[in-house]
Amino acid sequence: MKKSYRVKREKDFKLIFQSGTSVANRKFVVYSLPKDQAHFRVGLSVSKKLGNAVVRNRIKRRLRHLIKELSPHLVTTDFVIIARKGIEILTYQEMKNNLTHVLKLGNLYQEGNQGEQET
């Protein structure tokens, strides 16, 4: 995923957490903050409680791949995805279903939207 598609700075994370809205299901919490920009930006948060570095990096790799796969349907906003306990034992398809569900709850995923292709 290109750097322009990532939320990296602590200032941006804090702004999204403080001013944004949140939605959640059993496996993910998503904070979002609408922005006037050309494409979405995403930040990932995986707690040390979920496992060692190998486990956390595997979760983040899967999440980045899922975001890339879902990117044509994502709205142009900033959002942060927080992984919850239990995500480390899910299969790729179960993770995709849970992520799609929580993004739909937050109106961040739109079926008919065919905007961005390259991430």
C-alpha positions in Angstrom: 0.0 0.0 0.0 1.4 3.4 -1.0 2.4 5.8 1.8 -0.2 8.3 0.7 -2.9 5.7 1.6 -1.7 5.4 5.2 -2.3 7.3 8.4 1.1 7.4 10.0 1.5 10.4 12.2 0.4 10.3 15.9 -1.3 13.7 15.4 -3.5 12.2 12.7 -4.4 9.1 14.9 -5.3 11.4 17.8 -7.5 13.6 15.6 -9.3 10.6 14.2 -9.8 9.1 17.7 -11.0 12.4 19.3 -13.1 13.9 16.5 -14.2 10.9 14.5 -17.0 8.4 15.0 -16.5 4.7 15.8 -18.3 1.5 15.0 -17.4 -2.0 16.1 -18.2 -5.7 15.9 -16.6 -8.6 17.8 -13.3 -8.5 16.0 -12.7 -4.9 14.9 -13.2 -1.3 16.0 -13.1 1.3 13.2 -12.8 5.0 13.9 -13.5 7.3 10.9 -13.1 11.0 10.2 -14.4 12.4 6.9 -11.8 14.4 5.0 -11.8 16.3 1.7 -9.2 14.3 -0.2 -8.8 12.3 -3.4 -8.7 8.9 -1.7 -9.0 7.1 1.6 -6.2 6.8 4.2 -6.1 3.9 6.7 -4.2 3.3 9.9 -3.8 -0.1 11.6 -3.6 -0.8 15.3 -2.8 -4.3 16.6 -2.2 -4.6 20.4 0.7 -6.6 22.0 -2.0 -8.5 23.8 -2.8 -10.4 20.5 0.6 -12.1 20.4 4.2 -11.6 19.6 5.6 -9.6 16.7 5.3 -12.4 14.3 1.5 -12.8 15.0 0.9 -9.0 15.0 2.7 -8.6 11.7 0.8 -11.4 10.1 -2.5 -9.7 11.2 -1.3 -6.4 9.7 -0.2 -8.0 6.5 -3.6 -9.6 6.1 -5.4 -6.4 6.9 -3.3 -4.5 4.4 -4.1 -7.1 1.7 -7.9 -6.9 2.6 -7.8 -3.1 2.4 -6.2 -3.4 -1.0 -8.8 -5.9 -2.1 -11.7 -3.8 -0.8 -10.3 -0.4 -1.9 -12.6 0.1 -5.0 -15.5 0.1 -2.6 -14.1 2.4 0.2 -15.2 6.0 0.6 -12.7 8.8 0.6 -12.1 9.3 4.4 -9.5 8.7 7.0 -10.1 5.7 9.2 -8.2 3.6 11.8 -8.8 -0.2 12.2 -8.2 -1.7 15.6 -8.0 -5.5 15.8 -9.6 -7.1 18.8 -8.8 -10.3 20.7 -9.6 -13.4 18.7 -8.6 -12.0 15.3 -5.4 -14.0 15.4 -7.2 -17.4 15.0 -9.5 -16.3 12.1 -9.0 -17.6 8.6 -8.5 -15.0 5.8 -12.1 -15.3 4.7 -13.5 -14.9 8.2 -11.3 -11.8 8.7 -12.6 -10.4 5.4 -16.3 -11.0 6.3 -15.8 -9.3 9.7 -13.9 -6.4 8.2 -16.5 -5.9 5.5 -19.3 -6.1 8.1 -17.8 -3.4 10.3 -16.9 -1.1 7.3 -20.6 -1.4 6.1 -21.8 -0.5 9.7 -19.7 2.7 9.5 -20.8 3.5 5.9 -17.2 3.3 4.7 -17.9 0.4 2.3 -20.2 0.9 -0.7 -21.1 -2.0 -3.0 -21.6 0.1 -6.2 -18.7 2.4 -5.7 -15.9 1.7 -8.2 -13.5 4.6 -7.4 -9.9 3.7 -6.6 -8.2 0.8 -8.3 -4.5 1.4 -7.6 -3.2 1.3 -4.0 
